[in-house]
Amino acid sequence: MLGSTYGTLTTDSRRARVIACGEQPGPAVHGRTGTDERDVSGRPLHGEVPDLDRFFRPESVAVVGASDAEGRPNTGITRQLMGWAERVGARLYPVHPTRESVFGLPCRPSVADLPEQVDLAVLLVADPLPVIEQLSDTKVKFAVAFASGFAETGEAGAAAQERLAATVERSGLRLLGPNTNLNAFERFRDDLDGPAIALITQSGHQGRPVFALQELGIRLSHWAPTGNEADLETADFISYFAQRPEVGAIACYVEGLKDGRSFLLAADRAAREGVPVVAVKVGRTETGARTAASHTGKLTGADTVVDAAMRQFGVIRVDGLDELQDTAALLARARPPQSDGVVVYSISGGTGAHFSDLATAAGLTLPTLPEAKQAELHEWIPEYLNVANPVDNGGHPVGDHRGRKIIDAILADPSVGVLICPITGPFPPMSDKLAQDLVAAAERTDKLVCVVWGSPVGTEAAYRETLLGSSRVATFRTFANCITAVRAYLDHHRFTASYRSPFDEAPRTPSPSFRKAQALMRPGNQLSEHAAKQLLRAYGIRVPREQLVTSAAAAVRAASLVGYPVVMKASAPQLAHKSELGLVKIELTSASQVRDAYRELTDIARYEGIGLDGVLVCQMVERGVEMVVGVTHDDLFGPTVTVGLGGVLVEVLRDTAVCVPPFGERQARAALDELRGRPLLDGVRGAPPADIDALVEVVLRVQRMALELGDDLAELDINPLMVLPRGQGAVALDALAVCR
């Protein structure tokens, strides 16, 4: 578990950075903000940012269904809300049709009888719908509905939630819930300094470990328990928190997303602001997805697509709540790194070697320290010990003046951005003195100092007082969490340093290709290979020289024009797997072979009952790397683009990566880097490097096609796309397109 973390990012510097970028430091008006600018597919290019100031810091609150009768659930909730209202300085009005007062406060019989327009109405009623309808006349800004029995219960509950959402939309207020809880009204410590974590959860209990970080000195500023998200959703709170100057990181527990596009826009806003978003997203397995749906009624989405979307927009996905708390805490408070280099320093060679193995396997860079630096370290460390990285001090130097000198010398090296000291267990007085020296050194450096305190007890003074008492040292309890957090820290700053929003580059108007493509579409049908290739050609994607013929004589003439050797294929709508039916002939080198192939292809088609629109005579392209590029539709995010190893390998290895529009060249290249078969594109066993630039260009053109054709293009599969040697381009040898 992470203790008090290293460094601070002051609110003044956050605000100064936002203003320097020419943007306002935060939302200024109630409701939804943003513009109506849309991309070529009609989807918004700017997310709406609700002004939630009056939700978290209202001036007046109505508690509908308030009670002070002992033993009633509403009584405890009312009591907690009264304490919260007092802390935030809000006037509280109990509302109940049969009570004159609640806890000594005058009680109003209905919301229509409230003495003023309130900022927030908390609904402690089984059916919030009638109250929402009443609130629409009072101009209340926000409401919270705790009631369950909505989308999480099945079709009937989902229908009830749709009615509730429609009523909320008409009313003009913003609703948190239903099926939410009291987490937004918790008591937050106000004696902690530094950038804070803002917390978003769809299950309140899952946020408890992050909330408990306050007891270790980590500041929390907000907690948004979104529940079923009939109105306000995770994306709304990410957008809002990203503009709050006190927020250093956003921690999320997400069971499902309400709207994929809104999530992308919110993540984009956080990336622009440089605010890290760390998320646990349920649904990696079918069981997890099913359970999440029964809890909050959310659509979990295809996990590979969700994962890709998060990576593209810099959302850091972790699996465990312990990883969530440790990673969010480090990212909230640590200053930007001066270098990516990590040095492991320990009092045990075994510990250093073990940690270094794990860190290197996780992708951290452990640079070899320069010989001059090693010679300097050997002034205090025996010559027979390794100090190249990891640095093994042998134990005894930490007990005297040498300990601090070693740490300072390591931190002084320009290749070092992070110093990690794993202490596998307390070994007084060595571990006590080592902890003190690490804290003292951290106070005098801008570099990140991390300690892993491996004792299972956790009651030692070196841990509880020295390490957790420091605001400059990041303290972890496990190797894995330390490595996960440090990797996320370095990745986040590397990502945001060069981030360019793909929404800024998204096409606004249809291209000339769109008009050509529209004429080729056949609603409700799968296009023939020939028609699908015409579609690709319309978007500037190269296809082989080919002709569609309807006689053997025409096939021979076409072959002479295309140039031998040729490939011949049967062409017909709804024909997907030609090779399996024997409807592809390759390496034809003579007119007689072409005539025979034409007769054989048409005979097979006749036998199989396939109505051909002709036979394709195609240029044969041999030398290159076979890839696949395709388009499918995701329920959450709409059209998605897939790229991977093609040919038969796509079914055998399933080595593919997903890109979620909008994306740019950088994201397309990053997707290629995810492939296990990526080295094939660089050239292996004497093969020349492939034309990666041409491959990326095809991926971007396919994205444009997917955005412009939208739902009209249900599916596209270019397989294989032959990527030729560098400088020679890429050719779509086969294509399948399905129109909706």
FENBEL-V319793 format. One record per residue. N is the residue number from 1. PSI is psi in whole degrees, 0 to 359 (NA if undefined). D_LAST is the distance of its C-alpha to the last C-alpha in whole Angstrom. Layout:
n=N psi=PSI d_last=D_LAST
n=N psi=PSI d_last=D_LAST
This chain:
n=1 psi=136 d_last=51
n=2 psi=131 d_last=51
n=3 psi=205 d_last=54
n=4 psi=132 d_last=55
n=5 psi=171 d_last=53
n=6 psi=137 d_last=54
n=7 psi=176 d_last=54
n=8 psi=152 d_last=53
n=9 psi=108 d_last=51
n=10 psi=152 d_last=52
n=11 psi=328 d_last=51
n=12 psi=319 d_last=52
n=13 psi=323 d_last=51
n=14 psi=313 d_last=47
n=15 psi=320 d_last=48
n=16 psi=322 d_last=49
n=17 psi=320 d_last=46
n=18 psi=315 d_last=44
n=19 psi=323 d_last=46
n=20 psi=332 d_last=47
n=21 psi=1 d_last=43
n=22 psi=19 d_last=43
n=23 psi=158 d_last=42
n=24 psi=147 d_last=43
n=25 psi=349 d_last=44
n=26 psi=171 d_last=42
n=27 psi=147 d_last=41
n=28 psi=343 d_last=43
n=29 psi=157 d_last=42
n=30 psi=151 d_last=40
n=31 psi=215 d_last=37
n=32 psi=136 d_last=34
n=33 psi=160 d_last=34
n=34 psi=183 d_last=32
n=35 psi=170 d_last=31
n=36 psi=10 d_last=27
n=37 psi=136 d_last=27
n=38 psi=158 d_last=23
n=39 psi=184 d_last=21
n=40 psi=337 d_last=18
n=41 psi=0 d_last=16
n=42 psi=4 d_last=18
n=43 psi=147 d_last=19
n=44 psi=147 d_last=23
n=45 psi=353 d_last=25
n=46 psi=130 d_last=28
n=47 psi=149 d_last=28
n=48 psi=133 d_last=30
n=49 psi=107 d_last=34
n=50 psi=139 d_last=36
n=51 psi=102 d_last=39
n=52 psi=13 d_last=40
n=53 psi=315 d_last=44
n=54 psi=348 d_last=45
n=55 psi=310 d_last=43
n=56 psi=335 d_last=45
n=57 psi=66 d_last=48
n=58 psi=157 d_last=49
n=59 psi=337 d_last=52
n=60 psi=143 d_last=51
n=61 psi=135 d_last=50
n=62 psi=132 d_last=50
n=63 psi=103 d_last=49
n=64 psi=120 d_last=48
n=65 psi=19 d_last=50
n=66 psi=149 d_last=52
n=67 psi=150 d_last=55
n=68 psi=16 d_last=58
n=69 psi=125 d_last=59
n=70 psi=141 d_last=60
n=71 psi=354 d_last=58
n=72 psi=137 d_last=55
n=73 psi=321 d_last=52
n=74 psi=337 d_last=51
n=75 psi=313 d_last=55
n=76 psi=321 d_last=54
n=77 psi=317 d_last=51
n=78 psi=318 d_last=53
n=79 psi=317 d_last=56
n=80 psi=321 d_last=53
n=81 psi=325 d_last=52
n=82 psi=318 d_last=55
n=83 psi=320 d_last=56
n=84 psi=316 d_last=53
n=85 psi=322 d_last=54
n=86 psi=320 d_last=57
n=87 psi=323 d_last=56
n=88 psi=359 d_last=54
n=89 psi=34 d_last=56
n=90 psi=145 d_last=54
n=91 psi=134 d_last=55
n=92 psi=133 d_last=54
n=93 psi=110 d_last=54
n=94 psi=143 d_last=54
n=95 psi=121 d_last=52
n=96 psi=135 d_last=53
n=97 psi=341 d_last=54
n=98 psi=7 d_last=57
n=99 psi=139 d_last=59
n=100 psi=331 d_last=61
n=101 psi=158 d_last=61
n=102 psi=120 d_last=59
n=103 psi=39 d_last=61
n=104 psi=357 d_last=64
n=105 psi=138 d_last=61
n=106 psi=138 d_last=61
n=107 psi=132 d_last=58
n=108 psi=142 d_last=56
n=109 psi=334 d_last=54
n=110 psi=168 d_last=51
n=111 psi=336 d_last=49
n=112 psi=341 d_last=50
n=113 psi=8 d_last=53
n=114 psi=141 d_last=53
n=115 psi=349 d_last=55
n=116 psi=166 d_last=53
n=117 psi=119 d_last=49
n=118 psi=156 d_last=48
n=119 psi=325 d_last=46
n=120 psi=133 d_last=45
n=121 psi=124 d_last=45
n=122 psi=121 d_last=45
n=123 psi=106 d_last=44
n=124 psi=57 d_last=46
n=125 psi=155 d_last=45
n=126 psi=325 d_last=43
n=127 psi=102 d_last=40
n=128 psi=347 d_last=39
n=129 psi=309 d_last=37
n=130 psi=325 d_last=41
n=131 psi=320 d_last=42
n=132 psi=318 d_last=39
n=133 psi=321 d_last=39
n=134 psi=322 d_last=43
n=135 psi=336 d_last=43
n=136 psi=333 d_last=40
n=137 psi=344 d_last=44
n=138 psi=356 d_last=46
n=139 psi=30 d_last=43
n=140 psi=147 d_last=44
n=141 psi=316 d_last=42
n=142 psi=153 d_last=41
n=143 psi=153 d_last=40
n=144 psi=129 d_last=40
n=145 psi=118 d_last=39
n=146 psi=341 d_last=41
n=147 psi=143 d_last=40
n=148 psi=186 d_last=37
n=149 psi=26 d_last=36
n=150 psi=230 d_last=32
n=151 psi=337 d_last=29
n=152 psi=349 d_last=31
n=153 psi=353 d_last=32
n=154 psi=198 d_last=29
n=155 psi=315 d_last=27
n=156 psi=318 d_last=30
n=157 psi=323 d_last=31
n=158 psi=321 d_last=27
n=159 psi=320 d_last=27
n=160 psi=322 d_last=31
n=161 psi=325 d_last=30
n=162 psi=319 d_last=27
n=163 psi=320 d_last=30
n=164 psi=315 d_last=32
n=165 psi=319 d_last=29
n=166 psi=320 d_last=29
n=167 psi=318 d_last=33
n=168 psi=316 d_last=33
n=169 psi=317 d_last=31
n=170 psi=328 d_last=33
n=171 psi=332 d_last=36
n=172 psi=350 d_last=36
n=173 psi=170 d_last=37
n=174 psi=135 d_last=36
n=175 psi=134 d_last=36
n=176 psi=125 d_last=36
n=177 psi=200 d_last=35
n=178 psi=188 d_last=35
n=179 psi=39 d_last=37
n=180 psi=193 d_last=38
n=181 psi=197 d_last=42
n=182 psi=7 d_last=45
n=183 psi=328 d_last=44
n=184 psi=342 d_last=44
n=185 psi=26 d_last=48
n=186 psi=165 d_last=49
n=187 psi=113 d_last=53
n=188 psi=139 d_last=52
n=189 psi=134 d_last=55
n=190 psi=14 d_last=56
n=191 psi=14 d_last=59
n=192 psi=144 d_last=56
n=193 psi=174 d_last=56
n=194 psi=169 d_last=53
n=195 psi=148 d_last=49
n=196 psi=164 d_last=48
n=197 psi=132 d_last=45
n=198 psi=133 d_last=42
n=199 psi=135 d_last=41
n=200 psi=126 d_last=37
n=201 psi=145 d_last=37
n=202 psi=348 d_last=35
n=203 psi=116 d_last=38
n=204 psi=321 d_last=41
n=205 psi=330 d_last=43
n=206 psi=348 d_last=41
n=207 psi=354 d_last=42
n=208 psi=318 d_last=46
n=209 psi=323 d_last=47
n=210 psi=318 d_last=46
n=211 psi=324 d_last=47
n=212 psi=348 d_last=50
n=213 psi=338 d_last=51
n=214 psi=329 d_last=53
n=215 psi=347 d_last=56
n=216 psi=11 d_last=55
n=217 psi=8 d_last=56
n=218 psi=126 d_last=52
n=219 psi=136 d_last=51
n=220 psi=139 d_last=48
n=221 psi=325 d_last=47
n=222 psi=157 d_last=44
n=223 psi=119 d_last=43
n=224 psi=104 d_last=39
n=225 psi=100 d_last=38
n=226 psi=340 d_last=35
n=227 psi=226 d_last=34
n=228 psi=348 d_last=31
n=229 psi=49 d_last=30
n=230 psi=332 d_last=30
n=231 psi=273 d_last=30
n=232 psi=136 d_last=32
n=233 psi=174 d_last=30
n=234 psi=317 d_last=31
n=235 psi=322 d_last=30
n=236 psi=317 d_last=32
n=237 psi=325 d_last=35
n=238 psi=314 d_last=34
n=239 psi=317 d_last=34
n=240 psi=311 d_last=37
n=241 psi=327 d_last=39
n=242 psi=338 d_last=38
n=243 psi=1 d_last=40
n=244 psi=124 d_last=43
n=245 psi=337 d_last=46
n=246 psi=350 d_last=48
n=247 psi=122 d_last=45
n=248 psi=337 d_last=45
n=249 psi=154 d_last=42
n=250 psi=124 d_last=39
n=251 psi=131 d_last=39
n=252 psi=140 d_last=36
n=253 psi=112 d_last=35
n=254 psi=125 d_last=32
n=255 psi=325 d_last=30
n=256 psi=160 d_last=27
n=257 psi=141 d_last=25
n=258 psi=319 d_last=24
n=259 psi=121 d_last=22
n=260 psi=318 d_last=21
n=261 psi=317 d_last=21
n=262 psi=322 d_last=25
n=263 psi=317 d_last=26
n=264 psi=317 d_last=25
n=265 psi=321 d_last=27
n=266 psi=316 d_last=30
n=267 psi=323 d_last=30
n=268 psi=319 d_last=30
n=269 psi=317 d_last=33
n=270 psi=320 d_last=35
n=271 psi=320 d_last=35
n=272 psi=321 d_last=36
n=273 psi=349 d_last=39
n=274 psi=20 d_last=40
n=275 psi=119 d_last=40
n=276 psi=140 d_last=39
n=277 psi=121 d_last=36
n=278 psi=131 d_last=37
n=279 psi=137 d_last=35
n=280 psi=122 d_last=35
n=281 psi=115 d_last=31
n=282 psi=149 d_last=31
n=283 psi=15 d_last=28
n=284 psi=331 d_last=29
n=285 psi=163 d_last=29
n=286 psi=322 d_last=28
n=287 psi=314 d_last=31
n=288 psi=319 d_last=31
n=289 psi=318 d_last=28
n=290 psi=319 d_last=28
n=291 psi=320 d_last=32
n=292 psi=319 d_last=31
n=293 psi=326 d_last=28
n=294 psi=347 d_last=31
n=295 psi=310 d_last=33
n=296 psi=1 d_last=31
n=297 psi=27 d_last=28
n=298 psi=151 d_last=26
n=299 psi=115 d_last=23
n=300 psi=334 d_last=24
n=301 psi=159 d_last=21
n=302 psi=125 d_last=21
n=303 psi=323 d_last=24
n=304 psi=325 d_last=24
n=305 psi=316 d_last=21
n=306 psi=316 d_last=24
n=307 psi=315 d_last=27
n=308 psi=317 d_last=25
n=309 psi=317 d_last=25
n=310 psi=316 d_last=28
n=311 psi=317 d_last=30
n=312 psi=324 d_last=28
n=313 psi=16 d_last=29
n=314 psi=12 d_last=33
n=315 psi=129 d_last=33
n=316 psi=112 d_last=35
n=317 psi=127 d_last=34
n=318 psi=167 d_last=37
n=319 psi=321 d_last=37
n=320 psi=157 d_last=40
n=321 psi=329 d_last=42
n=322 psi=322 d_last=45
n=323 psi=322 d_last=43
n=324 psi=312 d_last=41
n=325 psi=317 d_last=45
n=326 psi=317 d_last=46
n=327 psi=316 d_last=43
n=328 psi=319 d_last=43
n=329 psi=317 d_last=47
n=330 psi=314 d_last=47
n=331 psi=330 d_last=45
n=332 psi=325 d_last=46
n=333 psi=340 d_last=49
n=334 psi=141 d_last=50
n=335 psi=159 d_last=50
n=336 psi=144 d_last=48
n=337 psi=148 d_last=49
n=338 psi=343 d_last=52
n=339 psi=157 d_last=51
n=340 psi=354 d_last=48
n=341 psi=134 d_last=51
n=342 psi=130 d_last=52
n=343 psi=133 d_last=56
n=344 psi=125 d_last=56
n=345 psi=128 d_last=60
n=346 psi=167 d_last=62
n=347 psi=8 d_last=65
n=348 psi=128 d_last=64
n=349 psi=323 d_last=63
n=350 psi=316 d_last=61
n=351 psi=314 d_last=59
n=352 psi=317 d_last=58
n=353 psi=317 d_last=57
n=354 psi=311 d_last=55
n=355 psi=320 d_last=53
n=356 psi=321 d_last=53
n=357 psi=311 d_last=51
n=358 psi=318 d_last=49
n=359 psi=317 d_last=48
n=360 psi=318 d_last=48
n=361 psi=331 d_last=45
n=362 psi=357 d_last=43
n=363 psi=5 d_last=43
n=364 psi=149 d_last=46
n=365 psi=118 d_last=48
n=366 psi=92 d_last=52
n=367 psi=147 d_last=54
n=368 psi=125 d_last=57
n=369 psi=144 d_last=60
n=370 psi=155 d_last=62
n=371 psi=323 d_last=65
n=372 psi=321 d_last=67
n=373 psi=320 d_last=65
n=374 psi=319 d_last=66
n=375 psi=321 d_last=70
n=376 psi=316 d_last=70
n=377 psi=328 d_last=68
n=378 psi=354 d_last=71
n=379 psi=334 d_last=74
n=380 psi=345 d_last=73
n=381 psi=135 d_last=71
n=382 psi=145 d_last=73
n=383 psi=329 d_last=72
n=384 psi=353 d_last=71
n=385 psi=147 d_last=68
n=386 psi=129 d_last=65
n=387 psi=15 d_last=64
n=388 psi=327 d_last=61
n=389 psi=106 d_last=58
n=390 psi=159 d_last=58
n=391 psi=119 d_last=62
n=392 psi=117 d_last=64
n=393 psi=354 d_last=67
n=394 psi=353 d_last=69
n=395 psi=298 d_last=70
n=396 psi=324 d_last=73
n=397 psi=337 d_last=72
n=398 psi=347 d_last=70
n=399 psi=355 d_last=73
n=400 psi=203 d_last=75
n=401 psi=340 d_last=75
n=402 psi=329 d_last=73
n=403 psi=311 d_last=70
n=404 psi=322 d_last=69
n=405 psi=320 d_last=70
n=406 psi=312 d_last=67
n=407 psi=314 d_last=64
n=408 psi=321 d_last=65
n=409 psi=320 d_last=65
n=410 psi=314 d_last=62
n=411 psi=337 d_last=60
n=412 psi=344 d_last=62
n=413 psi=130 d_last=60
n=414 psi=341 d_last=58
n=415 psi=352 d_last=55
n=416 psi=122 d_last=55
n=417 psi=335 d_last=53
n=418 psi=131 d_last=53
n=419 psi=124 d_last=56
n=420 psi=126 d_last=55
n=421 psi=102 d_last=58
n=422 psi=123 d_last=57
n=423 psi=102 d_last=60
n=424 psi=340 d_last=60
n=425 psi=157 d_last=63
n=426 psi=134 d_last=65
n=427 psi=70 d_last=68
n=428 psi=147 d_last=71
n=429 psi=358 d_last=72
n=430 psi=310 d_last=70
n=431 psi=326 d_last=67
n=432 psi=313 d_last=68
n=433 psi=321 d_last=70
n=434 psi=315 d_last=67
n=435 psi=318 d_last=64
n=436 psi=317 d_last=67
n=437 psi=322 d_last=67
n=438 psi=317 d_last=63
n=439 psi=315 d_last=63
n=440 psi=318 d_last=66
n=441 psi=322 d_last=64
n=442 psi=329 d_last=61
n=443 psi=340 d_last=62
n=444 psi=12 d_last=63
n=445 psi=155 d_last=60
n=446 psi=2 d_last=57
n=447 psi=157 d_last=55
n=448 psi=128 d_last=54
n=449 psi=121 d_last=56
n=450 psi=144 d_last=54
n=451 psi=135 d_last=56
n=452 psi=111 d_last=55
n=453 psi=104 d_last=58
n=454 psi=0 d_last=58
n=455 psi=133 d_last=60
n=456 psi=348 d_last=59
n=457 psi=303 d_last=61
n=458 psi=15 d_last=60
n=459 psi=1 d_last=64
n=460 psi=145 d_last=66
n=461 psi=324 d_last=67
n=462 psi=326 d_last=65
n=463 psi=304 d_last=62
n=464 psi=323 d_last=62
n=465 psi=308 d_last=65
n=466 psi=304 d_last=64
n=467 psi=310 d_last=61
n=468 psi=341 d_last=59
n=469 psi=354 d_last=62
n=470 psi=138 d_last=60
n=471 psi=3 d_last=58
n=472 psi=355 d_last=57
n=473 psi=132 d_last=57
n=474 psi=118 d_last=53
n=475 psi=128 d_last=55
n=476 psi=165 d_last=52
n=477 psi=347 d_last=53
n=478 psi=150 d_last=51
n=479 psi=313 d_last=51
n=480 psi=316 d_last=47
n=481 psi=324 d_last=46
n=482 psi=313 d_last=48
n=483 psi=317 d_last=47
n=484 psi=315 d_last=43
n=485 psi=317 d_last=44
n=486 psi=319 d_last=46
n=487 psi=317 d_last=43
n=488 psi=321 d_last=41
n=489 psi=312 d_last=43
n=490 psi=318 d_last=44
n=491 psi=318 d_last=40
n=492 psi=313 d_last=39
n=493 psi=328 d_last=42
n=494 psi=320 d_last=41
n=495 psi=310 d_last=37
n=496 psi=335 d_last=38
n=497 psi=331 d_last=41
n=498 psi=18 d_last=38
n=499 psi=131 d_last=35
n=500 psi=124 d_last=33
n=501 psi=124 d_last=30
n=502 psi=341 d_last=27
n=503 psi=332 d_last=26
n=504 psi=335 d_last=29
n=505 psi=358 d_last=27
n=506 psi=139 d_last=24
n=507 psi=138 d_last=23
n=508 psi=328 d_last=23
n=509 psi=153 d_last=22
n=510 psi=148 d_last=19
n=511 psi=165 d_last=21
n=512 psi=333 d_last=21
n=513 psi=329 d_last=19
n=514 psi=318 d_last=16
n=515 psi=322 d_last=17
n=516 psi=318 d_last=17
n=517 psi=322 d_last=14
n=518 psi=321 d_last=12
n=519 psi=340 d_last=14
n=520 psi=346 d_last=13
n=521 psi=144 d_last=9
n=522 psi=93 d_last=8
n=523 psi=131 d_last=5
n=524 psi=8 d_last=5
n=525 psi=154 d_last=7
n=526 psi=131 d_last=9
n=527 psi=152 d_last=11
n=528 psi=164 d_last=15
n=529 psi=318 d_last=17
n=530 psi=314 d_last=18
n=531 psi=321 d_last=15
n=532 psi=322 d_last=14
n=533 psi=327 d_last=18
n=534 psi=323 d_last=18
n=535 psi=315 d_last=15
n=536 psi=317 d_last=17
n=537 psi=326 d_last=20
n=538 psi=330 d_last=19
n=539 psi=18 d_last=19
n=540 psi=18 d_last=22
n=541 psi=125 d_last=22
n=542 psi=135 d_last=24
n=543 psi=164 d_last=24
n=544 psi=160 d_last=27
n=545 psi=131 d_last=28
n=546 psi=158 d_last=27
n=547 psi=144 d_last=27
n=548 psi=123 d_last=25
n=549 psi=162 d_last=28
n=550 psi=16 d_last=28
n=551 psi=159 d_last=32
n=552 psi=321 d_last=34
n=553 psi=318 d_last=36
n=554 psi=326 d_last=33
n=555 psi=319 d_last=33
n=556 psi=316 d_last=36
n=557 psi=318 d_last=36
n=558 psi=320 d_last=33
n=559 psi=320 d_last=34
n=560 psi=328 d_last=37
n=561 psi=319 d_last=35
n=562 psi=319 d_last=33
n=563 psi=127 d_last=36
n=564 psi=153 d_last=37
n=565 psi=159 d_last=36
n=566 psi=165 d_last=33
n=567 psi=139 d_last=30
n=568 psi=136 d_last=28
n=569 psi=143 d_last=25
n=570 psi=142 d_last=23
n=571 psi=124 d_last=20
n=572 psi=148 d_last=18
n=573 psi=152 d_last=14
n=574 psi=10 d_last=13
n=575 psi=106 d_last=16
n=576 psi=313 d_last=16
n=577 psi=78 d_last=20
n=578 psi=319 d_last=22
n=579 psi=321 d_last=25
n=580 psi=336 d_last=26
n=581 psi=2 d_last=26
n=582 psi=26 d_last=28
n=583 psi=24 d_last=26
n=584 psi=132 d_last=27
n=585 psi=131 d_last=31
n=586 psi=164 d_last=32
n=587 psi=46 d_last=35
n=588 psi=127 d_last=36
n=589 psi=3 d_last=39
n=590 psi=164 d_last=41
n=591 psi=321 d_last=40
n=592 psi=320 d_last=41
n=593 psi=322 d_last=38
n=594 psi=316 d_last=36
n=595 psi=315 d_last=37
n=596 psi=319 d_last=37
n=597 psi=320 d_last=34
n=598 psi=314 d_last=32
n=599 psi=319 d_last=34
n=600 psi=318 d_last=33
n=601 psi=316 d_last=29
n=602 psi=327 d_last=29
n=603 psi=315 d_last=31
n=604 psi=317 d_last=29
n=605 psi=319 d_last=26
n=606 psi=318 d_last=28
n=607 psi=321 d_last=29
n=608 psi=357 d_last=26
n=609 psi=31 d_last=24
n=610 psi=123 d_last=22
n=611 psi=103 d_last=21
n=612 psi=147 d_last=22
n=613 psi=2 d_last=21
n=614 psi=186 d_last=24
n=615 psi=133 d_last=25
n=616 psi=131 d_last=25
n=617 psi=112 d_last=28
n=618 psi=147 d_last=28
n=619 psi=138 d_last=30
n=620 psi=121 d_last=31
n=621 psi=118 d_last=31
n=622 psi=317 d_last=33
n=623 psi=116 d_last=35
n=624 psi=184 d_last=33
n=625 psi=125 d_last=31
n=626 psi=123 d_last=28
n=627 psi=167 d_last=25
n=628 psi=138 d_last=21
n=629 psi=130 d_last=19
n=630 psi=171 d_last=16
n=631 psi=130 d_last=13
n=632 psi=172 d_last=12
n=633 psi=130 d_last=11
n=634 psi=142 d_last=14
n=635 psi=328 d_last=15
n=636 psi=317 d_last=18
n=637 psi=355 d_last=17
n=638 psi=216 d_last=14
n=639 psi=136 d_last=13
n=640 psi=151 d_last=16
n=641 psi=131 d_last=17
n=642 psi=139 d_last=19
n=643 psi=143 d_last=22
n=644 psi=185 d_last=24
n=645 psi=136 d_last=27
n=646 psi=200 d_last=25
n=647 psi=215 d_last=25
n=648 psi=342 d_last=27
n=649 psi=334 d_last=28
n=650 psi=327 d_last=24
n=651 psi=332 d_last=25
n=652 psi=309 d_last=28
n=653 psi=334 d_last=29
n=654 psi=46 d_last=26
n=655 psi=86 d_last=27
n=656 psi=160 d_last=24
n=657 psi=152 d_last=24
n=658 psi=139 d_last=22
n=659 psi=134 d_last=21
n=660 psi=115 d_last=20
n=661 psi=146 d_last=19
n=662 psi=147 d_last=21
n=663 psi=159 d_last=24
n=664 psi=190 d_last=26
n=665 psi=321 d_last=28
n=666 psi=316 d_last=30
n=667 psi=324 d_last=28
n=668 psi=318 d_last=26
n=669 psi=323 d_last=30
n=670 psi=323 d_last=30
n=671 psi=321 d_last=27
n=672 psi=324 d_last=29
n=673 psi=341 d_last=32
n=674 psi=342 d_last=31
n=675 psi=137 d_last=30
n=676 psi=328 d_last=33
n=677 psi=14 d_last=33
n=678 psi=323 d_last=33
n=679 psi=335 d_last=37
n=680 psi=327 d_last=35
n=681 psi=337 d_last=34
n=682 psi=350 d_last=37
n=683 psi=119 d_last=39
n=684 psi=153 d_last=41
n=685 psi=44 d_last=43
n=686 psi=354 d_last=44
n=687 psi=145 d_last=41
n=688 psi=154 d_last=40
n=689 psi=143 d_last=38
n=690 psi=163 d_last=34
n=691 psi=82 d_last=33
n=692 psi=325 d_last=31
n=693 psi=318 d_last=31
n=694 psi=321 d_last=29
n=695 psi=314 d_last=27
n=696 psi=320 d_last=27
n=697 psi=321 d_last=26
n=698 psi=316 d_last=23
n=699 psi=318 d_last=22
n=700 psi=323 d_last=22
n=701 psi=324 d_last=20
n=702 psi=321 d_last=17
n=703 psi=315 d_last=17
n=704 psi=317 d_last=18
n=705 psi=315 d_last=14
n=706 psi=319 d_last=13
n=707 psi=318 d_last=14
n=708 psi=320 d_last=14
n=709 psi=337 d_last=10
n=710 psi=226 d_last=10
n=711 psi=343 d_last=7
n=712 psi=333 d_last=5
n=713 psi=101 d_last=6
n=714 psi=325 d_last=5
n=715 psi=144 d_last=8
n=716 psi=136 d_last=11
n=717 psi=108 d_last=15
n=718 psi=107 d_last=18
n=719 psi=115 d_last=20
n=720 psi=150 d_last=23
n=721 psi=111 d_last=24
n=722 psi=113 d_last=27
n=723 psi=114 d_last=29
n=724 psi=172 d_last=32
n=725 psi=156 d_last=36
n=726 psi=131 d_last=36
n=727 psi=354 d_last=36
n=728 psi=356 d_last=34
n=729 psi=197 d_last=31
n=730 psi=143 d_last=28
n=731 psi=129 d_last=26
n=732 psi=105 d_last=22
n=733 psi=333 d_last=23
n=734 psi=153 d_last=20
n=735 psi=146 d_last=17
n=736 psi=132 d_last=13
n=737 psi=134 d_last=10
n=738 psi=126 d_last=7
n=739 psi=142 d_last=4
n=740 psi=NA d_last=0
